[in-house]
Amino acid sequence: MTTNQARVCDKLKHLGYGRKSRIRMYGEEFDLTSDPRFVQDHLVVVDAVKTSSGNSQLVGIPLMVVQMVEQELRAA
């Protein structure tokens, strides 16, 4: 992971996409079980458990959120 990717992941954690957070995304509610991580250049995922079914799955953080964080860090 590059330094810039690590900064993006840290910012995403501060926005509520970190381990032990509960988020609502894609019309579902999830309990996050990992911190964000890059799997491709602009694809960031977290491990999550869907609260309605208890199923574990990999959930992508919306690209618009990732791009917003990247732009904010470039401007800083």
N, CA, C and O atoms as CSV, one atom per row, in Angstrom:
chain,resi,resn,atom,element,x,y,z
A,1,MET,N,N,0.860,-1.180,0.000
A,1,MET,CA,C,0.000,0.000,0.000
A,1,MET,C,C,0.899,1.234,0.000
A,1,MET,O,O,1.858,1.323,0.766
A,2,THR,N,N,0.569,2.175,-0.869
A,2,THR,CA,C,1.351,3.409,-0.937
A,2,THR,C,C,1.003,4.327,0.227
A,2,THR,O,O,-0.001,4.132,0.911
A,3,THR,N,N,1.841,5.321,0.437
A,3,THR,CA,C,1.585,6.304,1.497
A,3,THR,C,C,0.270,7.026,1.261
A,3,THR,O,O,-0.494,7.251,2.200
A,4,ASN,N,N,-0.003,7.393,0.007
A,4,ASN,CA,C,-1.248,8.086,-0.319
A,4,ASN,C,C,-2.456,7.190,-0.043
A,4,ASN,O,O,-3.461,7.653,0.496
A,5,GLN,N,N,-2.362,5.909,-0.411
A,5,GLN,CA,C,-3.464,4.986,-0.147
A,5,GLN,C,C,-3.697,4.837,1.351
A,5,GLN,O,O,-4.843,4.746,1.791
A,6,ALA,N,N,-2.630,4.811,2.134
A,6,ALA,CA,C,-2.766,4.715,3.590
A,6,ALA,C,C,-3.472,5.953,4.145
A,6,ALA,O,O,-4.292,5.847,5.057
A,7,ARG,N,N,-3.153,7.121,3.595
A,7,ARG,CA,C,-3.817,8.357,4.031
A,7,ARG,C,C,-5.299,8.326,3.682
A,7,ARG,O,O,-6.135,8.754,4.478
A,8,VAL,N,N,-5.629,7.819,2.489
A,8,VAL,CA,C,-7.035,7.708,2.084
A,8,VAL,C,C,-7.770,6.770,3.041
A,8,VAL,O,O,-8.872,7.085,3.489
A,9,CYS,N,N,-7.179,5.638,3.352
A,9,CYS,CA,C,-7.819,4.677,4.255
A,9,CYS,C,C,-8.017,5.277,5.647
A,9,CYS,O,O,-9.060,5.071,6.268
A,10,ASP,N,N,-7.026,6.017,6.138
A,10,ASP,CA,C,-7.169,6.675,7.441
A,10,ASP,C,C,-8.330,7.661,7.434
A,10,ASP,O,O,-9.115,7.712,8.380
A,11,LYS,N,N,-8.434,8.442,6.365
A,11,LYS,CA,C,-9.526,9.422,6.265
A,11,LYS,C,C,-10.880,8.718,6.193
A,11,LYS,O,O,-11.853,9.171,6.796
A,12,LEU,N,N,-10.939,7.610,5.452
A,12,LEU,CA,C,-12.193,6.852,5.362
A,12,LEU,C,C,-12.604,6.308,6.735
A,12,LEU,O,O,-13.790,6.281,7.063
A,13,LYS,N,N,-11.636,5.881,7.525
A,13,LYS,CA,C,-11.943,5.416,8.886
A,13,LYS,C,C,-12.570,6.545,9.698
A,13,LYS,O,O,-13.539,6.338,10.428
A,14,HIS,N,N,-11.999,7.752,9.557
A,14,HIS,CA,C,-12.532,8.909,10.288
A,14,HIS,C,C,-13.931,9.299,9.807
A,14,HIS,O,O,-14.690,9.933,10.541
A,15,LEU,N,N,-14.264,8.924,8.586
A,15,LEU,CA,C,-15.603,9.208,8.047
A,15,LEU,C,C,-16.617,8.131,8.427
A,15,LEU,O,O,-17.784,8.214,8.044
A,16,GLY,N,N,-16.175,7.119,9.180
A,16,GLY,CA,C,-17.114,6.099,9.651
A,16,GLY,C,C,-17.041,4.767,8.930
A,16,GLY,O,O,-17.897,3.908,9.143
A,17,TYR,N,N,-16.038,4.573,8.081
A,17,TYR,CA,C,-15.907,3.316,7.355
A,17,TYR,C,C,-14.868,2.397,7.992
A,17,TYR,O,O,-14.256,1.587,7.296
A,18,GLY,N,N,-14.661,2.508,9.294
A,18,GLY,CA,C,-13.669,1.689,9.987
A,18,GLY,C,C,-14.297,0.531,10.740
A,18,GLY,O,O,-15.514,0.448,10.906
A,19,ARG,N,N,-13.421,-0.365,11.191
A,19,ARG,CA,C,-13.824,-1.534,11.971
A,19,ARG,C,C,-14.734,-1.118,13.133
A,19,ARG,O,O,-14.542,-0.068,13.746
A,20,LYS,N,N,-15.699,-1.941,13.412
A,20,LYS,CA,C,-16.671,-1.773,14.501
A,20,LYS,C,C,-17.678,-0.654,14.251
A,20,LYS,O,O,-18.388,-0.244,15.169
A,21,SER,N,N,-17.744,-0.165,13.030
A,21,SER,CA,C,-18.761,0.839,12.687
A,21,SER,C,C,-19.978,0.144,12.091
A,21,SER,O,O,-19.878,-0.966,11.570
A,22,ARG,N,N,-21.102,0.793,12.173
A,22,ARG,CA,C,-22.325,0.319,11.516
A,22,ARG,C,C,-22.691,1.362,10.476
A,22,ARG,O,O,-22.809,2.549,10.779
A,23,ILE,N,N,-22.869,0.901,9.245
A,23,ILE,CA,C,-23.193,1.821,8.160
A,23,ILE,C,C,-24.413,1.318,7.397
A,23,ILE,O,O,-24.759,0.138,7.441
A,24,ARG,N,N,-25.043,2.239,6.708
A,24,ARG,CA,C,-26.135,1.895,5.808
A,24,ARG,C,C,-25.667,2.261,4.407
A,24,ARG,O,O,-25.337,3.413,4.125
A,25,MET,N,N,-25.647,1.259,3.538
A,25,MET,CA,C,-25.144,1.461,2.192
A,25,MET,C,C,-25.835,0.477,1.268
A,25,MET,O,O,-26.105,-0.664,1.642
A,26,TYR,N,N,-26.117,0.931,0.058
A,26,TYR,CA,C,-26.766,0.084,-0.946
A,26,TYR,C,C,-28.106,-0.483,-0.441
A,26,TYR,O,O,-28.492,-1.593,-0.808
A,27,GLY,N,N,-28.803,0.285,0.396
A,27,GLY,CA,C,-30.099,-0.131,0.898
A,27,GLY,C,C,-30.038,-1.189,1.988
A,27,GLY,O,O,-31.069,-1.749,2.357
A,28,GLU,N,N,-28.857,-1.471,2.507
A,28,GLU,CA,C,-28.668,-2.485,3.549
A,28,GLU,C,C,-27.873,-1.885,4.702
A,28,GLU,O,O,-27.178,-0.882,4.538
A,29,GLU,N,N,-27.984,-2.509,5.860
A,29,GLU,CA,C,-27.203,-2.091,7.014
A,29,GLU,C,C,-26.108,-3.128,7.261
A,29,GLU,O,O,-26.354,-4.333,7.205
A,30,PHE,N,N,-24.884,-2.635,7.538
A,30,PHE,CA,C,-23.733,-3.512,7.719
A,30,PHE,C,C,-22.974,-3.157,8.988
A,30,PHE,O,O,-22.864,-1.986,9.351
A,31,ASP,N,N,-22.454,-4.173,9.655
A,31,ASP,CA,C,-21.478,-3.995,10.726
A,31,ASP,C,C,-20.116,-4.271,10.104
A,31,ASP,O,O,-19.880,-5.359,9.580
A,32,LEU,N,N,-19.222,-3.292,10.160
A,32,LEU,CA,C,-17.916,-3.457,9.539
A,32,LEU,C,C,-16.988,-4.240,10.461
A,32,LEU,O,O,-16.923,-3.985,11.664
A,33,THR,N,N,-16.276,-5.191,9.880
A,33,THR,CA,C,-15.383,-6.048,10.655
A,33,THR,C,C,-13.917,-5.855,10.270
A,33,THR,O,O,-13.042,-6.557,10.777
A,34,SER,N,N,-13.651,-4.910,9.381
A,34,SER,CA,C,-12.267,-4.584,9.017
A,34,SER,C,C,-12.170,-3.103,8.709
A,34,SER,O,O,-13.176,-2.412,8.546
A,35,ASP,N,N,-10.947,-2.639,8.634
A,35,ASP,CA,C,-10.699,-1.276,8.189
A,35,ASP,C,C,-10.635,-1.272,6.665
A,35,ASP,O,O,-10.430,-2.323,6.056
A,36,PRO,N,N,-10.806,-0.112,6.041
A,36,PRO,CA,C,-10.768,-0.048,4.576
A,36,PRO,C,C,-9.399,-0.454,4.032
A,36,PRO,O,O,-8.367,-0.241,4.669
A,37,ARG,N,N,-9.423,-1.048,2.829
A,37,ARG,CA,C,-8.171,-1.407,2.157
A,37,ARG,C,C,-8.375,-1.321,0.652
A,37,ARG,O,O,-9.460,-1.586,0.134
A,38,PHE,N,N,-7.311,-0.949,-0.031
A,38,PHE,CA,C,-7.336,-0.875,-1.491
A,38,PHE,C,C,-7.136,-2.264,-2.061
A,38,PHE,O,O,-6.295,-3.024,-1.580
A,39,VAL,N,N,-7.914,-2.599,-3.094
A,39,VAL,CA,C,-7.696,-3.837,-3.831
A,39,VAL,C,C,-7.314,-3.528,-5.283
A,39,VAL,O,O,-6.779,-4.387,-5.984
A,40,GLN,N,N,-7.589,-2.303,-5.726
A,40,GLN,CA,C,-7.166,-1.767,-7.020
A,40,GLN,C,C,-6.973,-0.272,-6.834
A,40,GLN,O,O,-7.182,0.254,-5.741
A,41,ASP,N,N,-6.577,0.412,-7.896
A,41,ASP,CA,C,-6.250,1.834,-7.783
A,41,ASP,C,C,-7.303,2.665,-7.065
A,41,ASP,O,O,-6.963,3.420,-6.155
A,42,HIS,N,N,-8.560,2.550,-7.442
A,42,HIS,CA,C,-9.618,3.364,-6.826
A,42,HIS,C,C,-10.700,2.500,-6.193
A,42,HIS,O,O,-11.784,2.997,-5.890
A,43,LEU,N,N,-10.426,1.223,-5.990
A,43,LEU,CA,C,-11.395,0.320,-5.388
A,43,LEU,C,C,-10.987,0.025,-3.953
A,43,LEU,O,O,-9.967,-0.614,-3.693
A,44,VAL,N,N,-11.813,0.507,-3.030
A,44,VAL,CA,C,-11.558,0.327,-1.600
A,44,VAL,C,C,-12.696,-0.511,-1.039
A,44,VAL,O,O,-13.866,-0.249,-1.316
A,45,VAL,N,N,-12.344,-1.526,-0.245
A,45,VAL,CA,C,-13.347,-2.437,0.301
A,45,VAL,C,C,-13.183,-2.574,1.807
A,45,VAL,O,O,-12.143,-2.240,2.375
A,46,VAL,N,N,-14.243,-3.075,2.438
A,46,VAL,CA,C,-14.225,-3.441,3.855
A,46,VAL,C,C,-14.932,-4.788,4.004
A,46,VAL,O,O,-15.825,-5.118,3.225
A,47,ASP,N,N,-14.529,-5.550,4.998
A,47,ASP,CA,C,-15.264,-6.756,5.347
A,47,ASP,C,C,-16.440,-6.325,6.210
A,47,ASP,O,O,-16.302,-5.457,7.073
A,48,ALA,N,N,-17.590,-6.930,5.975
A,48,ALA,CA,C,-18.786,-6.512,6.684
A,48,ALA,C,C,-19.720,-7.690,6.905
A,48,ALA,O,O,-19.658,-8.700,6.204
A,49,VAL,N,N,-20.585,-7.535,7.896
A,49,VAL,CA,C,-21.644,-8.508,8.156
A,49,VAL,C,C,-22.966,-7.801,7.939
A,49,VAL,O,O,-23.243,-6.778,8.565
A,50,LYS,N,N,-23.778,-8.347,7.055
A,50,LYS,CA,C,-25.099,-7.771,6.784
A,50,LYS,C,C,-25.974,-8.041,8.003
A,50,LYS,O,O,-26.154,-9.194,8.394
A,51,THR,N,N,-26.518,-6.987,8.606
A,51,THR,CA,C,-27.264,-7.147,9.848
A,51,THR,C,C,-28.567,-7.921,9.659
A,51,THR,O,O,-29.021,-8.592,10.586
A,52,SER,N,N,-29.168,-7.840,8.486
A,52,SER,CA,C,-30.452,-8.518,8.276
A,52,SER,C,C,-30.304,-10.033,8.183
A,52,SER,O,O,-31.215,-10.770,8.559
A,53,SER,N,N,-29.149,-10.503,7.678
A,53,SER,CA,C,-28.985,-11.941,7.480
A,53,SER,C,C,-27.845,-12.554,8.284
A,53,SER,O,O,-27.805,-13.769,8.478
A,54,GLY,N,N,-26.921,-11.721,8.754
A,54,GLY,CA,C,-25.756,-12.235,9.466
A,54,GLY,C,C,-24.679,-12.762,8.531
A,54,GLY,O,O,-23.670,-13.302,8.985
A,55,ASN,N,N,-24.889,-12.609,7.224
A,55,ASN,CA,C,-23.906,-13.088,6.248
A,55,ASN,C,C,-22.729,-12.127,6.157
A,55,ASN,O,O,-22.894,-10.907,6.156
A,56,SER,N,N,-21.541,-12.707,6.079
A,56,SER,CA,C,-20.317,-11.936,5.925
A,56,SER,C,C,-20.060,-11.700,4.445
A,56,SER,O,O,-20.265,-12.596,3.626
A,57,GLN,N,N,-19.611,-10.491,4.098
A,57,GLN,CA,C,-19.321,-10.200,2.706
A,57,GLN,C,C,-18.341,-9.052,2.583
A,57,GLN,O,O,-18.099,-8.314,3.538
A,58,LEU,N,N,-17.787,-8.913,1.407
A,58,LEU,CA,C,-16.897,-7.818,1.065
A,58,LEU,C,C,-17.751,-6.706,0.465
A,58,LEU,O,O,-18.531,-6.950,-0.456
A,59,VAL,N,N,-17.607,-5.489,0.982
A,59,VAL,CA,C,-18.425,-4.370,0.524
A,59,VAL,C,C,-17.502,-3.272,-0.001
A,59,VAL,O,O,-16.562,-2.864,0.681
A,60,GLY,N,N,-17.775,-2.804,-1.202
A,60,GLY,CA,C,-17.003,-1.707,-1.782
A,60,GLY,C,C,-17.486,-0.362,-1.273
A,60,GLY,O,O,-18.688,-0.101,-1.213
A,61,ILE,N,N,-16.542,0.486,-0.908
A,61,ILE,CA,C,-16.900,1.854,-0.527
A,61,ILE,C,C,-17.203,2.611,-1.818
A,61,ILE,O,O,-16.439,2.505,-2.777
A,62,PRO,N,N,-18.290,3.366,-1.867
A,62,PRO,CA,C,-18.667,4.046,-3.110
A,62,PRO,C,C,-17.523,4.872,-3.696
A,62,PRO,O,O,-16.834,5.597,-2.979
A,63,LEU,N,N,-17.337,4.749,-4.992
A,63,LEU,CA,C,-16.261,5.431,-5.701
A,63,LEU,C,C,-16.309,6.937,-5.481
A,63,LEU,O,O,-15.265,7.576,-5.347
A,64,MET,N,N,-17.490,7.504,-5.444
A,64,MET,CA,C,-17.622,8.955,-5.226
A,64,MET,C,C,-17.014,9.362,-3.881
A,64,MET,O,O,-16.400,10.424,-3.778
A,65,VAL,N,N,-17.180,8.534,-2.857
A,65,VAL,CA,C,-16.613,8.833,-1.535
A,65,VAL,C,C,-15.091,8.756,-1.604
A,65,VAL,O,O,-14.398,9.632,-1.087
A,66,VAL,N,N,-14.570,7.708,-2.243
A,66,VAL,CA,C,-13.123,7.546,-2.373
A,66,VAL,C,C,-12.525,8.717,-3.147
A,66,VAL,O,O,-11.495,9.259,-2.745
A,67,GLN,N,N,-13.152,9.110,-4.242
A,67,GLN,CA,C,-12.651,10.231,-5.042
A,67,GLN,C,C,-12.703,11.539,-4.266
A,67,GLN,O,O,-11.795,12.361,-4.388
A,68,MET,N,N,-13.742,11.745,-3.472
A,68,MET,CA,C,-13.853,12.953,-2.665
A,68,MET,C,C,-12.686,13.028,-1.675
A,68,MET,O,O,-12.078,14.085,-1.506
A,69,VAL,N,N,-12.381,11.917,-1.032
A,69,VAL,CA,C,-11.280,11.880,-0.064
A,69,VAL,C,C,-9.946,12.125,-0.768
A,69,VAL,O,O,-9.105,12.873,-0.268
A,70,GLU,N,N,-9.754,11.494,-1.928
A,70,GLU,CA,C,-8.504,11.689,-2.669
A,70,GLU,C,C,-8.330,13.152,-3.072
A,70,GLU,O,O,-7.227,13.689,-2.971
A,71,GLN,N,N,-9.394,13.801,-3.523
A,71,GLN,CA,C,-9.325,15.205,-3.911
A,71,GLN,C,C,-9.030,16.091,-2.708
A,71,GLN,O,O,-8.239,17.029,-2.798
A,72,GLU,N,N,-9.664,15.790,-1.597
A,72,GLU,CA,C,-9.453,16.575,-0.385
A,72,GLU,C,C,-8.000,16.480,0.074
A,72,GLU,O,O,-7.408,17.477,0.488
A,73,LEU,N,N,-7.431,15.282,0.001
A,73,LEU,CA,C,-6.037,15.105,0.426
A,73,LEU,C,C,-5.063,15.783,-0.536
A,73,LEU,O,O,-4.022,16.283,-0.109
A,74,ARG,N,N,-5.385,15.805,-1.813
A,74,ARG,CA,C,-4.523,16.488,-2.789
A,74,ARG,C,C,-4.528,18.004,-2.557
A,74,ARG,O,O,-3.514,18.674,-2.750
A,75,ALA,N,N,-5.680,18.529,-2.143
A,75,ALA,CA,C,-5.818,19.961,-1.939
A,75,ALA,C,C,-5.146,20.440,-0.645
A,75,ALA,O,O,-4.820,21.618,-0.501
A,76,ALA,N,N,-4.951,19.515,0.279
A,76,ALA,CA,C,-4.382,19.885,1.588
A,76,ALA,C,C,-2.895,20.168,1.519
A,76,ALA,O,O,-2.280,20.490,2.536
